[in-house]
């Protein structure tokens, strides 16, 4: 977690802070900052050890990168769901189209024509349409 800070940026922040704080108050500010950094480090170590105590050794086996919400792209999730669902949907549509008319209407009434619903088959080579302007 470097927040995009480089050595040059940190040095520049330090120089600006030295000018703003002034040479008289700079030692006290540096001491306060060092105490703050130590407390944050102690807090993080304590939190990590409490997590291991409460969750057990399985916490080390968790792949935290898989649980990062920034990796989820709704467009990719929907596209993958459509690609995954296409063969099953086609099989269902085919099965209903081939089903015999055993449950026909009572005699004397013509059965309503059944048109099979066909869905376009999406594959990796033939992806669903994508509108750049809609996103």
C-alpha positions in Angstrom: 0.0 0.0 0.0 2.2 2.8 -1.2 -0.7 5.0 -2.4 1.4 6.0 -5.5 4.0 7.7 -3.3 7.6 7.6 -4.6 10.8 8.6 -2.8 10.8 11.9 -4.7 7.2 12.7 -3.6 8.0 11.9 0.0 11.1 14.0 -0.1 9.1 16.9 -1.5 6.4 16.5 1.2 9.1 16.6 3.8 10.7 19.7 2.5 7.3 21.5 2.3 6.5 20.3 5.9 9.9 21.7 7.1 9.1 25.1 5.6 5.6 25.2 7.0 6.4 23.9 10.5 9.6 25.9 10.8 13.0 24.9 12.4 11.8 25.6 16.0 8.9 23.1 15.9 10.4 20.6 13.5 12.0 18.3 16.1 8.8 18.1 18.1 6.8 17.4 14.9 9.3 14.7 13.8 9.0 13.0 17.2 5.2 13.1 17.1 5.2 11.7 13.6 7.6 8.9 14.6 5.3 8.0 17.6 2.3 7.9 15.2 4.1 5.6 12.8 5.1 3.3 15.6 1.5 3.1 16.9 0.1 2.4 13.5 2.7 -0.4 13.0 1.8 -1.8 16.4 -1.9 -1.7 15.6 -1.4 -3.5 12.4 0.7 -6.2 14.0 -1.9 -6.6 16.8 -4.7 -6.9 14.3 -2.9 -9.5 12.2 -2.1 -11.6 15.3 -5.7 -11.4 16.5 -7.0 -12.4 13.1 -4.7 -15.5 13.1 -5.8 -16.3 16.7 -9.5 -16.1 15.9 -9.6 -17.5 12.4 -6.9 -20.2 12.8 -4.2 -21.2 10.5 -6.6 -21.2 7.5 -6.2 -17.5 7.2 -2.8 -18.0 5.6 -4.2 -20.1 2.9 -6.8 -17.5 1.7 -6.0 -16.0 -1.7 -6.8 -12.3 -0.9 -6.3 -11.2 -4.5 -9.3 -13.3 -5.6 -11.5 -11.5 -3.1 -10.5 -8.0 -4.3 -13.7 -6.3 -5.4 -11.8 -4.1 -7.9 -11.2 -7.1 -10.1 -14.9 -7.6 -10.9 -16.1 -6.0 -14.1 -19.9 -6.3 -14.5 -19.6 -6.4 -18.3 -17.2 -9.3 -18.1 -19.4 -11.2 -15.6 -22.5 -10.8 -17.8 -20.6 -11.8 -20.9 -19.2 -14.9 -19.2 -22.7 -15.7 -17.9 -24.2 -15.4 -21.4 -21.4 -17.5 -22.9 -21.8 -20.1 -20.2 -25.6 -20.2 -20.4 -25.9 -20.4 -24.2 -25.4 -24.2 -24.7 -27.9 -25.0 -21.9 -30.4 -22.6 -23.3 -30.1 -24.0 -26.8 -30.6 -27.5 -25.5 -33.7 -26.5 -23.6 -35.2 -24.7 -26.6 -34.5 -27.7 -28.8 -36.0 -30.1 -26.3 -39.3 -28.0 -26.1 -39.4 -27.8 -29.9 -39.0 -31.6 -30.3 -41.4 -32.5 -27.5 -44.4 -34.5 -28.8 -47.8 -32.9 -28.9 -49.1 -35.5 -26.5 -50.7 -32.9 -24.3 -52.7 -31.5 -27.2 -55.9 -29.5 -26.7 -59.2 -31.4 -26.3 -60.5 -33.0 -29.5 -62.1 -30.7 -32.0 -59.9 -27.7 -31.0 -56.8 -27.1 -33.1 -53.7 -26.8 -30.9 -52.0 -23.4 -30.9 -48.8 -23.4 -33.0 -45.7 -23.6 -30.8 -42.8 -21.7 -32.1 -39.5 -22.7 -30.5 -37.7 -19.8 -28.9 -34.3 -19.7 -30.2 -31.6 -17.7 -28.6 -28.5 -16.6 -30.4 -25.6 -18.8 -29.5 -22.7 -16.8 -28.1 -19.2 -18.2 -28.1 -15.8 -16.8 -27.6 -15.5 -16.3 -31.3 -19.1 -14.9 -31.6 -19.5 -12.7 -28.5 -22.8 -10.8 -27.7 -23.1 -7.3 -29.2 -21.3 -4.6 -27.3 -22.3 -1.0 -27.3 -19.3 1.3 -26.5 -21.5 4.4 -26.1 -23.7 2.7 -23.5 -21.0 2.1 -21.1 
